Amino acid sequence: MLSNEYYDIIFKMKKYQDLLKGAAYVTQFGFTIVCPPIIMAMLGFWLQRKFSLGSWVMIIAILTGLLAAASSAWSFFRSLDREEAKKEAVYKEKTNYNRHG
């Protein structure tokens, strides 16, 4: 039989795993929101300087970046929702005692 120390170690590892997973989600969401507008603004700045275009290029580039960030955030939240629904389905399947067969 396993000792209580073993279970304590597993519990602590699970707690840290959940903490690191949450930190990874926050970091990923931050990059999802911040990177597209910055990249598109840099592209707009480059296009403005390279081809001597007006400031309308920068406006279009930033708006495109914001739309890309919103789309990525929406996709990120949908994937989190699907992951949570999958966990709930597995939990409900495990705790169903009314199956007859």
Biopython code that builds the backbone (N, CA, C, O; Angstrom):
import numpy as np
from Bio.PDB.StructureBuilder import StructureBuilder

atoms = [
    (1, "MET", "N", (0.840, -1.178, 0.000)),
    (1, "MET", "CA", (0.000, 0.000, 0.000)),
    (1, "MET", "C", (0.885, 1.241, 0.000)),
    (1, "MET", "O", (1.977, 1.233, 0.568)),
    (2, "LEU", "N", (0.416, 2.289, -0.629)),
    (2, "LEU", "CA", (1.199, 3.515, -0.731)),
    (2, "LEU", "C", (1.056, 4.345, 0.541)),
    (2, "LEU", "O", (0.019, 4.332, 1.204)),
    (3, "SER", "N", (2.120, 5.060, 0.856)),
    (3, "SER", "CA", (2.122, 5.853, 2.082)),
    (3, "SER", "C", (1.407, 7.190, 1.863)),
    (3, "SER", "O", (1.136, 7.594, 0.732)),
    (4, "ASN", "N", (1.115, 7.849, 2.963)),
    (4, "ASN", "CA", (0.462, 9.153, 2.896)),
    (4, "ASN", "C", (1.367, 10.204, 2.270)),
    (4, "ASN", "O", (0.881, 11.151, 1.652)),
    (5, "GLU", "N", (2.677, 10.047, 2.424)),
    (5, "GLU", "CA", (3.617, 10.996, 1.823)),
    (5, "GLU", "C", (3.479, 10.989, 0.301)),
    (5, "GLU", "O", (3.537, 12.036, -0.344)),
    (6, "TYR", "N", (3.299, 9.808, -0.253)),
    (6, "TYR", "CA", (3.138, 9.688, -1.702)),
    (6, "TYR", "C", (1.901, 10.464, -2.168)),
    (6, "TYR", "O", (1.960, 11.186, -3.163)),
    (7, "TYR", "N", (0.791, 10.316, -1.456)),
    (7, "TYR", "CA", (-0.434, 11.032, -1.824)),
    (7, "TYR", "C", (-0.283, 12.532, -1.642)),
    (7, "TYR", "O", (-0.844, 13.305, -2.418)),
    (8, "ASP", "N", (0.467, 12.958, -0.630)),
    (8, "ASP", "CA", (0.716, 14.386, -0.426)),
    (8, "ASP", "C", (1.511, 14.967, -1.588)),
    (8, "ASP", "O", (1.231, 16.072, -2.054)),
    (9, "ILE", "N", (2.503, 14.214, -2.049)),
    (9, "ILE", "CA", (3.311, 14.678, -3.180)),
    (9, "ILE", "C", (2.459, 14.783, -4.437)),
    (9, "ILE", "O", (2.569, 15.758, -5.180)),
    (10, "ILE", "N", (1.619, 13.797, -4.680)),
    (10, "ILE", "CA", (0.748, 13.829, -5.869)),
    (10, "ILE", "C", (-0.212, 15.005, -5.794)),
    (10, "ILE", "O", (-0.445, 15.680, -6.796)),
    (11, "PHE", "N", (-0.774, 15.257, -4.614)),
    (11, "PHE", "CA", (-1.709, 16.374, -4.446)),
    (11, "PHE", "C", (-1.008, 17.698, -4.706)),
    (11, "PHE", "O", (-1.573, 18.573, -5.362)),
    (12, "LYS", "N", (0.223, 17.865, -4.199)),
    (12, "LYS", "CA", (0.967, 19.111, -4.421)),
    (12, "LYS", "C", (1.305, 19.274, -5.896)),
    (12, "LYS", "O", (1.216, 20.377, -6.435)),
    (13, "MET", "N", (1.693, 18.187, -6.551)),
    (13, "MET", "CA", (2.009, 18.260, -7.972)),
    (13, "MET", "C", (0.779, 18.647, -8.777)),
    (13, "MET", "O", (0.885, 19.439, -9.714)),
    (14, "LYS", "N", (-0.374, 18.115, -8.439)),
    (14, "LYS", "CA", (-1.620, 18.435, -9.133)),
    (14, "LYS", "C", (-1.961, 19.913, -8.952)),
    (14, "LYS", "O", (-2.409, 20.577, -9.886)),
    (15, "LYS", "N", (-1.743, 20.419, -7.733)),
    (15, "LYS", "CA", (-2.032, 21.821, -7.461)),
    (15, "LYS", "C", (-1.119, 22.725, -8.289)),
    (15, "LYS", "O", (-1.578, 23.710, -8.867)),
    (16, "TYR", "N", (0.173, 22.392, -8.347)),
    (16, "TYR", "CA", (1.102, 23.182, -9.145)),
    (16, "TYR", "C", (0.810, 23.043, -10.634)),
    (16, "TYR", "O", (0.971, 24.002, -11.388)),
    (17, "GLN", "N", (0.391, 21.882, -11.056)),
    (17, "GLN", "CA", (0.050, 21.682, -12.459)),
    (17, "GLN", "C", (-1.133, 22.571, -12.846)),
    (17, "GLN", "O", (-1.125, 23.186, -13.912)),
    (18, "ASP", "N", (-2.141, 22.637, -11.990)),
    (18, "ASP", "CA", (-3.283, 23.506, -12.267)),
    (18, "ASP", "C", (-2.865, 24.970, -12.281)),
    (18, "ASP", "O", (-3.350, 25.742, -13.108)),
    (19, "LEU", "N", (-1.969, 25.362, -11.376)),
    (19, "LEU", "CA", (-1.488, 26.738, -11.323)),
    (19, "LEU", "C", (-0.710, 27.091, -12.588)),
    (19, "LEU", "O", (-0.913, 28.160, -13.163)),
    (20, "LEU", "N", (0.175, 26.200, -13.019)),
    (20, "LEU", "CA", (0.945, 26.441, -14.237)),
    (20, "LEU", "C", (0.060, 26.449, -15.479)),
    (20, "LEU", "O", (0.297, 27.215, -16.412)),
    (21, "LYS", "N", (-0.952, 25.601, -15.486)),
    (21, "LYS", "CA", (-1.881, 25.584, -16.614)),
    (21, "LYS", "C", (-2.643, 26.903, -16.703)),
    (21, "LYS", "O", (-2.836, 27.435, -17.797)),
    (22, "GLY", "N", (-3.074, 27.432, -15.561)),
    (22, "GLY", "CA", (-3.749, 28.728, -15.543)),
    (22, "GLY", "C", (-2.837, 29.849, -15.999)),
    (22, "GLY", "O", (-3.261, 30.735, -16.742)),
    (23, "ALA", "N", (-1.578, 29.817, -15.558)),
    (23, "ALA", "CA", (-0.618, 30.835, -15.985)),
    (23, "ALA", "C", (-0.370, 30.753, -17.492)),
    (23, "ALA", "O", (-0.221, 31.779, -18.156)),
    (24, "ALA", "N", (-0.328, 29.546, -18.022)),
    (24, "ALA", "CA", (-0.134, 29.377, -19.467)),
    (24, "ALA", "C", (-1.327, 29.932, -20.244)),
    (24, "ALA", "O", (-1.151, 30.556, -21.291)),
    (25, "TYR", "N", (-2.545, 29.706, -19.733)),
    (25, "TYR", "CA", (-3.729, 30.246, -20.399)),
    (25, "TYR", "C", (-3.722, 31.775, -20.397)),
    (25, "TYR", "O", (-4.047, 32.401, -21.406)),
    (26, "VAL", "N", (-3.354, 32.372, -19.272)),
    (26, "VAL", "CA", (-3.320, 33.836, -19.178)),
    (26, "VAL", "C", (-2.276, 34.398, -20.137)),
    (26, "VAL", "O", (-2.527, 35.388, -20.824)),
    (27, "THR", "N", (-1.109, 33.767, -20.182)),
    (27, "THR", "CA", (-0.048, 34.219, -21.079)),
    (27, "THR", "C", (-0.479, 34.072, -22.538)),
    (27, "THR", "O", (-0.275, 34.982, -23.341)),
    (28, "GLN", "N", (-1.064, 32.947, -22.876)),
    (28, "GLN", "CA", (-1.509, 32.731, -24.249)),
    (28, "GLN", "C", (-2.572, 33.747, -24.645)),
    (28, "GLN", "O", (-2.550, 34.277, -25.756)),
    (29, "PHE", "N", (-3.505, 34.017, -23.732)),
    (29, "PHE", "CA", (-4.547, 34.995, -24.032)),
    (29, "PHE", "C", (-3.934, 36.384, -24.226)),
    (29, "PHE", "O", (-4.352, 37.127, -25.114)),
    (30, "GLY", "N", (-2.951, 36.733, -23.401)),
    (30, "GLY", "CA", (-2.289, 38.029, -23.547)),
    (30, "GLY", "C", (-1.621, 38.174, -24.902)),
    (30, "GLY", "O", (-1.770, 39.198, -25.567)),
    (31, "PHE", "N", (-0.881, 37.146, -25.313)),
    (31, "PHE", "CA", (-0.244, 37.196, -26.627)),
    (31, "PHE", "C", (-1.286, 37.219, -27.744)),
    (31, "PHE", "O", (-1.082, 37.870, -28.769)),
    (32, "THR", "N", (-2.379, 36.526, -27.554)),
    (32, "THR", "CA", (-3.436, 36.494, -28.559)),
    (32, "THR", "C", (-4.026, 37.878, -28.780)),
    (32, "THR", "O", (-4.371, 38.233, -29.907)),
    (33, "ILE", "N", (-4.144, 38.655, -27.725)),
    (33, "ILE", "CA", (-4.736, 39.986, -27.819)),
    (33, "ILE", "C", (-3.721, 41.035, -28.278)),
    (33, "ILE", "O", (-4.058, 41.914, -29.071)),
    (34, "VAL", "N", (-2.489, 40.949, -27.790)),
    (34, "VAL", "CA", (-1.509, 42.020, -28.006)),
    (34, "VAL", "C", (-0.775, 41.905, -29.339)),
    (34, "VAL", "O", (-0.560, 42.916, -30.007)),
    (35, "CYS", "N", (-0.391, 40.709, -29.732)),
    (35, "CYS", "CA", (0.484, 40.552, -30.897)),
    (35, "CYS", "C", (-0.114, 40.982, -32.242)),
    (35, "CYS", "O", (0.560, 41.703, -32.978)),
    (36, "PRO", "N", (-1.330, 40.584, -32.602)),
    (36, "PRO", "CA", (-1.820, 40.964, -33.931)),
    (36, "PRO", "C", (-1.877, 42.478, -34.188)),
    (36, "PRO", "O", (-1.445, 42.914, -35.255)),
    (37, "PRO", "N", (-2.391, 43.296, -33.256)),
    (37, "PRO", "CA", (-2.378, 44.739, -33.552)),
    (37, "PRO", "C", (-0.970, 45.316, -33.674)),
    (37, "PRO", "O", (-0.732, 46.196, -34.501)),
    (38, "ILE", "N", (-0.035, 44.826, -32.855)),
    (38, "ILE", "CA", (1.330, 45.344, -32.925)),
    (38, "ILE", "C", (1.993, 44.952, -34.237)),
    (38, "ILE", "O", (2.644, 45.775, -34.881)),
    (39, "ILE", "N", (1.827, 43.707, -34.627)),
    (39, "ILE", "CA", (2.423, 43.250, -35.892)),
    (39, "ILE", "C", (1.825, 44.009, -37.072)),
    (39, "ILE", "O", (2.547, 44.423, -37.980)),
    (40, "MET", "N", (0.514, 44.190, -37.058)),
    (40, "MET", "CA", (-0.129, 44.914, -38.160)),
    (40, "MET", "C", (0.255, 46.394, -38.157)),
    (40, "MET", "O", (0.389, 46.991, -39.225)),
    (41, "ALA", "N", (0.436, 46.994, -36.984)),
    (41, "ALA", "CA", (0.884, 48.393, -36.922)),
    (41, "ALA", "C", (2.294, 48.526, -37.485)),
    (41, "ALA", "O", (2.594, 49.488, -38.193)),
    (42, "MET", "N", (3.160, 47.563, -37.173)),
    (42, "MET", "CA", (4.516, 47.592, -37.727)),
    (42, "MET", "C", (4.483, 47.419, -39.247)),
    (42, "MET", "O", (5.229, 48.079, -39.970)),
    (43, "LEU", "N", (3.616, 46.532, -39.721)),
    (43, "LEU", "CA", (3.468, 46.347, -41.162)),
    (43, "LEU", "C", (2.938, 47.622, -41.820)),
    (43, "LEU", "O", (3.420, 48.027, -42.878)),
    (44, "GLY", "N", (1.949, 48.250, -41.192)),
    (44, "GLY", "CA", (1.413, 49.509, -41.728)),
    (44, "GLY", "C", (2.463, 50.600, -41.758)),
    (44, "GLY", "O", (2.537, 51.365, -42.720)),
    (45, "PHE", "N", (3.283, 50.681, -40.706)),
    (45, "PHE", "CA", (4.363, 51.677, -40.667)),
    (45, "PHE", "C", (5.360, 51.430, -41.785)),
    (45, "PHE", "O", (5.807, 52.364, -42.452)),
    (46, "TRP", "N", (5.711, 50.144, -41.988)),
    (46, "TRP", "CA", (6.654, 49.798, -43.048)),
    (46, "TRP", "C", (6.072, 50.143, -44.423)),
    (46, "TRP", "O", (6.765, 50.705, -45.272)),
    (47, "LEU", "N", (4.797, 49.804, -44.636)),
    (47, "LEU", "CA", (4.163, 50.114, -45.922)),
    (47, "LEU", "C", (4.105, 51.617, -46.158)),
    (47, "LEU", "O", (4.305, 52.083, -47.280)),
    (48, "GLN", "N", (3.829, 52.374, -45.096)),
    (48, "GLN", "CA", (3.781, 53.834, -45.213)),
    (48, "GLN", "C", (5.132, 54.384, -45.656)),
    (48, "GLN", "O", (5.199, 55.224, -46.552)),
    (49, "ARG", "N", (6.195, 53.918, -45.037)),
    (49, "ARG", "CA", (7.541, 54.423, -45.345)),
    (49, "ARG", "C", (8.050, 53.910, -46.694)),
    (49, "ARG", "O", (8.673, 54.653, -47.453)),
    (50, "LYS", "N", (7.781, 52.648, -46.981)),
    (50, "LYS", "CA", (8.324, 52.031, -48.198)),
    (50, "LYS", "C", (7.675, 52.603, -49.462)),
    (50, "LYS", "O", (8.368, 52.880, -50.440)),
    (51, "PHE", "N", (6.357, 52.781, -49.447)),
    (51, "PHE", "CA", (5.642, 53.185, -50.651)),
    (51, "PHE", "C", (5.081, 54.600, -50.561)),
    (51, "PHE", "O", (4.291, 54.995, -51.418)),
    (52, "SER", "N", (5.466, 55.369, -49.550)),
    (52, "SER", "CA", (5.025, 56.759, -49.353)),
    (52, "SER", "C", (3.499, 56.872, -49.392)),
    (52, "SER", "O", (2.949, 57.730, -50.082)),
    (53, "LEU", "N", (2.831, 56.002, -48.651)),
    (53, "LEU", "CA", (1.375, 56.013, -48.596)),
    (53, "LEU", "C", (0.916, 56.896, -47.440)),
    (53, "LEU", "O", (1.702, 57.244, -46.558)),
    (54, "GLY", "N", (-0.352, 57.248, -47.458)),
    (54, "GLY", "CA", (-0.910, 58.114, -46.425)),
    (54, "GLY", "C", (-1.153, 57.373, -45.117)),
    (54, "GLY", "O", (-0.853, 56.187, -44.976)),
    (55, "SER", "N", (-1.705, 58.117, -44.172)),
    (55, "SER", "CA", (-1.949, 57.533, -42.848)),
    (55, "SER", "C", (-3.139, 56.573, -42.859)),
    (55, "SER", "O", (-3.382, 55.888, -41.866)),
    (56, "TRP", "N", (-3.871, 56.513, -43.948)),
    (56, "TRP", "CA", (-4.981, 55.573, -44.036)),
    (56, "TRP", "C", (-4.493, 54.123, -43.963)),
    (56, "TRP", "O", (-5.228, 53.244, -43.514)),
    (57, "VAL", "N", (-3.256, 53.873, -44.402)),
    (57, "VAL", "CA", (-2.698, 52.525, -44.345)),
    (57, "VAL", "C", (-2.544, 52.078, -42.891)),
    (57, "VAL", "O", (-2.827, 50.931, -42.545)),
    (58, "MET", "N", (-2.091, 53.006, -42.053)),
    (58, "MET", "CA", (-1.910, 52.676, -40.637)),
    (58, "MET", "C", (-3.254, 52.393, -39.973)),
    (58, "MET", "O", (-3.358, 51.478, -39.157)),
    (59, "ILE", "N", (-4.268, 53.156, -40.309)),
    (59, "ILE", "CA", (-5.602, 52.943, -39.734)),
    (59, "ILE", "C", (-6.142, 51.575, -40.137)),
    (59, "ILE", "O", (-6.657, 50.831, -39.304)),
    (60, "ILE", "N", (-6.018, 51.251, -41.426)),
    (60, "ILE", "CA", (-6.491, 49.951, -41.910)),
    (60, "ILE", "C", (-5.703, 48.810, -41.264)),
    (60, "ILE", "O", (-6.278, 47.787, -40.892)),
    (61, "ALA", "N", (-4.391, 48.990, -41.132)),
    (61, "ALA", "CA", (-3.557, 47.944, -40.535)),
    (61, "ALA", "C", (-3.935, 47.711, -39.072)),
    (61, "ALA", "O", (-4.051, 46.563, -38.643)),
    (62, "ILE", "N", (-4.129, 48.780, -38.306)),
    (62, "ILE", "CA", (-4.482, 48.622, -36.894)),
    (62, "ILE", "C", (-5.865, 48.008, -36.749)),
    (62, "ILE", "O", (-6.070, 47.146, -35.894)),
    (63, "LEU", "N", (-6.819, 48.440, -37.571)),
    (63, "LEU", "CA", (-8.161, 47.846, -37.513)),
    (63, "LEU", "C", (-8.123, 46.359, -37.876)),
    (63, "LEU", "O", (-8.819, 45.549, -37.263)),
    (64, "THR", "N", (-7.321, 46.012, -38.858)),
    (64, "THR", "CA", (-7.168, 44.604, -39.224)),
    (64, "THR", "C", (-6.553, 43.809, -38.071)),
    (64, "THR", "O", (-6.974, 42.687, -37.791)),
    (65, "GLY", "N", (-5.573, 44.387, -37.416)),
    (65, "GLY", "CA", (-4.960, 43.735, -36.263)),
    (65, "GLY", "C", (-5.943, 43.551, -35.124)),
    (65, "GLY", "O", (-5.946, 42.508, -34.470)),
    (66, "LEU", "N", (-6.784, 44.559, -34.876)),
    (66, "LEU", "CA", (-7.791, 44.438, -33.815)),
    (66, "LEU", "C", (-8.827, 43.370, -34.151)),
    (66, "LEU", "O", (-9.256, 42.622, -33.272)),
    (67, "LEU", "N", (-9.228, 43.297, -35.419)),
    (67, "LEU", "CA", (-10.165, 42.246, -35.825)),
    (67, "LEU", "C", (-9.533, 40.860, -35.697)),
    (67, "LEU", "O", (-10.194, 39.907, -35.283)),
    (68, "ALA", "N", (-8.264, 40.753, -36.052)),
    (68, "ALA", "CA", (-7.570, 39.471, -35.912)),
    (68, "ALA", "C", (-7.455, 39.087, -34.435)),
    (68, "ALA", "O", (-7.607, 37.917, -34.084)),
    (69, "ALA", "N", (-7.188, 40.067, -33.572)),
    (69, "ALA", "CA", (-7.095, 39.790, -32.133)),
    (69, "ALA", "C", (-8.449, 39.345, -31.584)),
    (69, "ALA", "O", (-8.514, 38.410, -30.786)),
    (70, "ALA", "N", (-9.524, 40.001, -32.001)),
    (70, "ALA", "CA", (-10.858, 39.620, -31.529)),
    (70, "ALA", "C", (-11.217, 38.213, -32.004)),
    (70, "ALA", "O", (-11.781, 37.422, -31.248)),
    (71, "SER", "N", (-10.891, 37.911, -33.245)),
    (71, "SER", "CA", (-11.165, 36.574, -33.774)),
    (71, "SER", "C", (-10.361, 35.514, -33.034)),
    (71, "SER", "O", (-10.885, 34.448, -32.712)),
    (72, "SER", "N", (-9.103, 35.799, -32.765)),
    (72, "SER", "CA", (-8.267, 34.840, -32.033)),
    (72, "SER", "C", (-8.758, 34.654, -30.603)),
    (72, "SER", "O", (-8.747, 33.538, -30.085)),
    (73, "ALA", "N", (-9.188, 35.738, -29.962)),
    (73, "ALA", "CA", (-9.708, 35.635, -28.594)),
    (73, "ALA", "C", (-10.985, 34.810, -28.577)),
    (73, "ALA", "O", (-11.181, 33.984, -27.685)),
    (74, "TRP", "N", (-11.847, 35.027, -29.552)),
    (74, "TRP", "CA", (-13.091, 34.255, -29.642)),
    (74, "TRP", "C", (-12.788, 32.768, -29.815)),
    (74, "TRP", "O", (-13.409, 31.921, -29.172)),
    (75, "SER", "N", (-11.838, 32.461, -30.681)),
    (75, "SER", "CA", (-11.450, 31.076, -30.909)),
    (75, "SER", "C", (-10.839, 30.470, -29.641)),
    (75, "SER", "O", (-11.095, 29.309, -29.324)),
    (76, "PHE", "N", (-10.041, 31.248, -28.924)),
    (76, "PHE", "CA", (-9.421, 30.789, -27.688)),
    (76, "PHE", "C", (-10.482, 30.448, -26.648)),
    (76, "PHE", "O", (-10.411, 29.400, -26.006)),
    (77, "PHE", "N", (-11.470, 31.335, -26.481)),
    (77, "PHE", "CA", (-12.524, 31.084, -25.506)),
    (77, "PHE", "C", (-13.396, 29.891, -25.902)),
    (77, "PHE", "O", (-13.837, 29.131, -25.040)),
    (78, "ARG", "N", (-13.641, 29.729, -27.191)),
    (78, "ARG", "CA", (-14.411, 28.565, -27.634)),
    (78, "ARG", "C", (-13.676, 27.268, -27.329)),
    (78, "ARG", "O", (-14.292, 26.289, -26.907)),
    (79, "SER", "N", (-12.350, 27.253, -27.541)),
    (79, "SER", "CA", (-11.588, 26.031, -27.252)),
    (79, "SER", "C", (-11.587, 25.732, -25.751)),
    (79, "SER", "O", (-11.646, 24.568, -25.354)),
    (80, "LEU", "N", (-11.519, 26.775, -24.913)),
    (80, "LEU", "CA", (-11.608, 26.560, -23.467)),
    (80, "LEU", "C", (-12.973, 26.011, -23.086)),
    (80, "LEU", "O", (-13.077, 25.130, -22.232)),
    (81, "ASP", "N", (-14.021, 26.529, -23.717)),
    (81, "ASP", "CA", (-15.372, 26.071, -23.427)),
    (81, "ASP", "C", (-15.553, 24.613, -23.839)),
    (81, "ASP", "O", (-16.159, 23.831, -23.105)),
    (82, "ARG", "N", (-15.031, 24.244, -25.009)),
    (82, "ARG", "CA", (-15.119, 22.846, -25.452)),
    (82, "ARG", "C", (-14.350, 21.918, -24.535)),
    (82, "ARG", "O", (-14.802, 20.808, -24.252)),
    (83, "GLU", "N", (-13.187, 22.363, -24.064)),
    (83, "GLU", "CA", (-12.389, 21.551, -23.147)),
    (83, "GLU", "C", (-13.134, 21.338, -21.826)),
    (83, "GLU", "O", (-13.126, 20.235, -21.278)),
    (84, "GLU", "N", (-13.770, 22.383, -21.323)),
    (84, "GLU", "CA", (-14.537, 22.273, -20.084)),
    (84, "GLU", "C", (-15.751, 21.369, -20.270)),
    (84, "GLU", "O", (-16.072, 20.574, -19.386)),
    (85, "ALA", "N", (-16.428, 21.482, -21.412)),
    (85, "ALA", "CA", (-17.585, 20.624, -21.684)),
    (85, "ALA", "C", (-17.165, 19.157, -21.776)),
    (85, "ALA", "O", (-17.889, 18.269, -21.325)),
    (86, "LYS", "N", (-15.999, 18.909, -22.360)),
    (86, "LYS", "CA", (-15.499, 17.538, -22.460)),
    (86, "LYS", "C", (-15.211, 16.976, -21.065)),
    (86, "LYS", "O", (-15.521, 15.816, -20.792)),
    (87, "LYS", "N", (-14.618, 17.789, -20.177)),
    (87, "LYS", "CA", (-14.351, 17.342, -18.812)),
    (87, "LYS", "C", (-15.651, 17.050, -18.068)),
    (87, "LYS", "O", (-15.737, 16.068, -17.331)),
    (88, "GLU", "N", (-16.659, 17.894, -18.258)),
    (88, "GLU", "CA", (-17.945, 17.677, -17.592)),
    (88, "GLU", "C", (-18.618, 16.409, -18.105)),
    (88, "GLU", "O", (-19.225, 15.671, -17.329)),
    (89, "ALA", "N", (-18.516, 16.154, -19.400)),
    (89, "ALA", "CA", (-19.125, 14.955, -19.968)),
    (89, "ALA", "C", (-18.464, 13.701, -19.404)),
    (89, "ALA", "O", (-19.149, 12.728, -19.090)),
    (90, "VAL", "N", (-17.160, 13.718, -19.277)),
    (90, "VAL", "CA", (-16.450, 12.572, -18.716)),
    (90, "VAL", "C", (-16.836, 12.393, -17.258)),
    (90, "VAL", "O", (-17.030, 11.266, -16.801)),
    (91, "TYR", "N", (-16.948, 13.495, -16.525)),
    (91, "TYR", "CA", (-17.319, 13.414, -15.110)),
    (91, "TYR", "C", (-18.738, 12.869, -14.952)),
    (91, "TYR", "O", (-18.986, 12.020, -14.095)),
    (92, "LYS", "N", (-19.667, 13.353, -15.773)),
    (92, "LYS", "CA", (-21.048, 12.870, -15.687)),
    (92, "LYS", "C", (-21.140, 11.393, -16.059)),
    (92, "LYS", "O", (-21.918, 10.647, -15.465)),
    (93, "GLU", "N", (-20.347, 10.971, -17.038)),
    (93, "GLU", "CA", (-20.362, 9.576, -17.455)),
    (93, "GLU", "C", (-19.832, 8.671, -16.344)),
    (93, "GLU", "O", (-20.324, 7.558, -16.156)),
    (94, "LYS", "N", (-18.839, 9.146, -15.617)),
    (94, "LYS", "CA", (-18.267, 8.344, -14.540)),
    (94, "LYS", "C", (-19.195, 8.242, -13.339)),
    (94, "LYS", "O", (-19.163, 7.250, -12.610)),
    (95, "THR", "N", (-20.022, 9.261, -13.130)),
    (95, "THR", "CA", (-20.851, 9.279, -11.919)),
    (95, "THR", "C", (-22.293, 8.875, -12.180)),
    (95, "THR", "O", (-23.156, 9.093, -11.329)),
    (96, "ASN", "N", (-22.566, 8.298, -13.322)),
    (96, "ASN", "CA", (-23.936, 7.876, -13.635)),
    (96, "ASN", "C", (-24.143, 6.469, -13.091)),
    (96, "ASN", "O", (-23.558, 5.503, -13.580)),
    (97, "TYR", "N", (-24.991, 6.374, -12.064)),
    (97, "TYR", "CA", (-25.261, 5.085, -11.443)),
    (97, "TYR", "C", (-26.564, 4.460, -11.914)),
    (97, "TYR", "O", (-26.925, 3.383, -11.437)),
    (98, "ASN", "N", (-27.268, 5.084, -12.815)),
    (98, "ASN", "CA", (-28.573, 4.611, -13.251)),
    (98, "ASN", "C", (-28.514, 3.821, -14.550)),
    (98, "ASN", "O", (-29.551, 3.596, -15.174)),
    (99, "ARG", "N", (-27.366, 3.406, -14.960)),
    (99, "ARG", "CA", (-27.259, 2.615, -16.185)),
    (99, "ARG", "C", (-27.693, 1.193, -15.933)),
    (99, "ARG", "O", (-27.322, 0.568, -14.939)),
    (100, "HIS", "N", (-28.481, 0.705, -16.851)),
    (100, "HIS", "CA", (-28.898, -0.688, -16.784)),
    (100, "HIS", "C", (-28.464, -1.370, -18.078)),
    (100, "HIS", "O", (-28.632, -0.814, -19.163)),
    (101, "GLY", "N", (-27.938, -2.508, -17.968)),
    (101, "GLY", "CA", (-27.525, -3.096, -19.207)),
    (101, "GLY", "C", (-27.124, -4.451, -19.123)),
    (101, "GLY", "O", (-26.751, -5.048, -20.133)),
]
sb = StructureBuilder()
sb.init_structure("model")
sb.init_model(0)
sb.init_chain("A")
sb.init_seg("    ")
for serial, (resi, resn, name, xyz) in enumerate(atoms, 1):
    if name == "N":
        sb.init_residue(resn, " ", resi, " ")
    sb.init_atom(name, np.array(xyz, "f"), 0.0, 1.0, " ", f" {name:<3s}", serial, name[0])
structure = sb.get_structure()
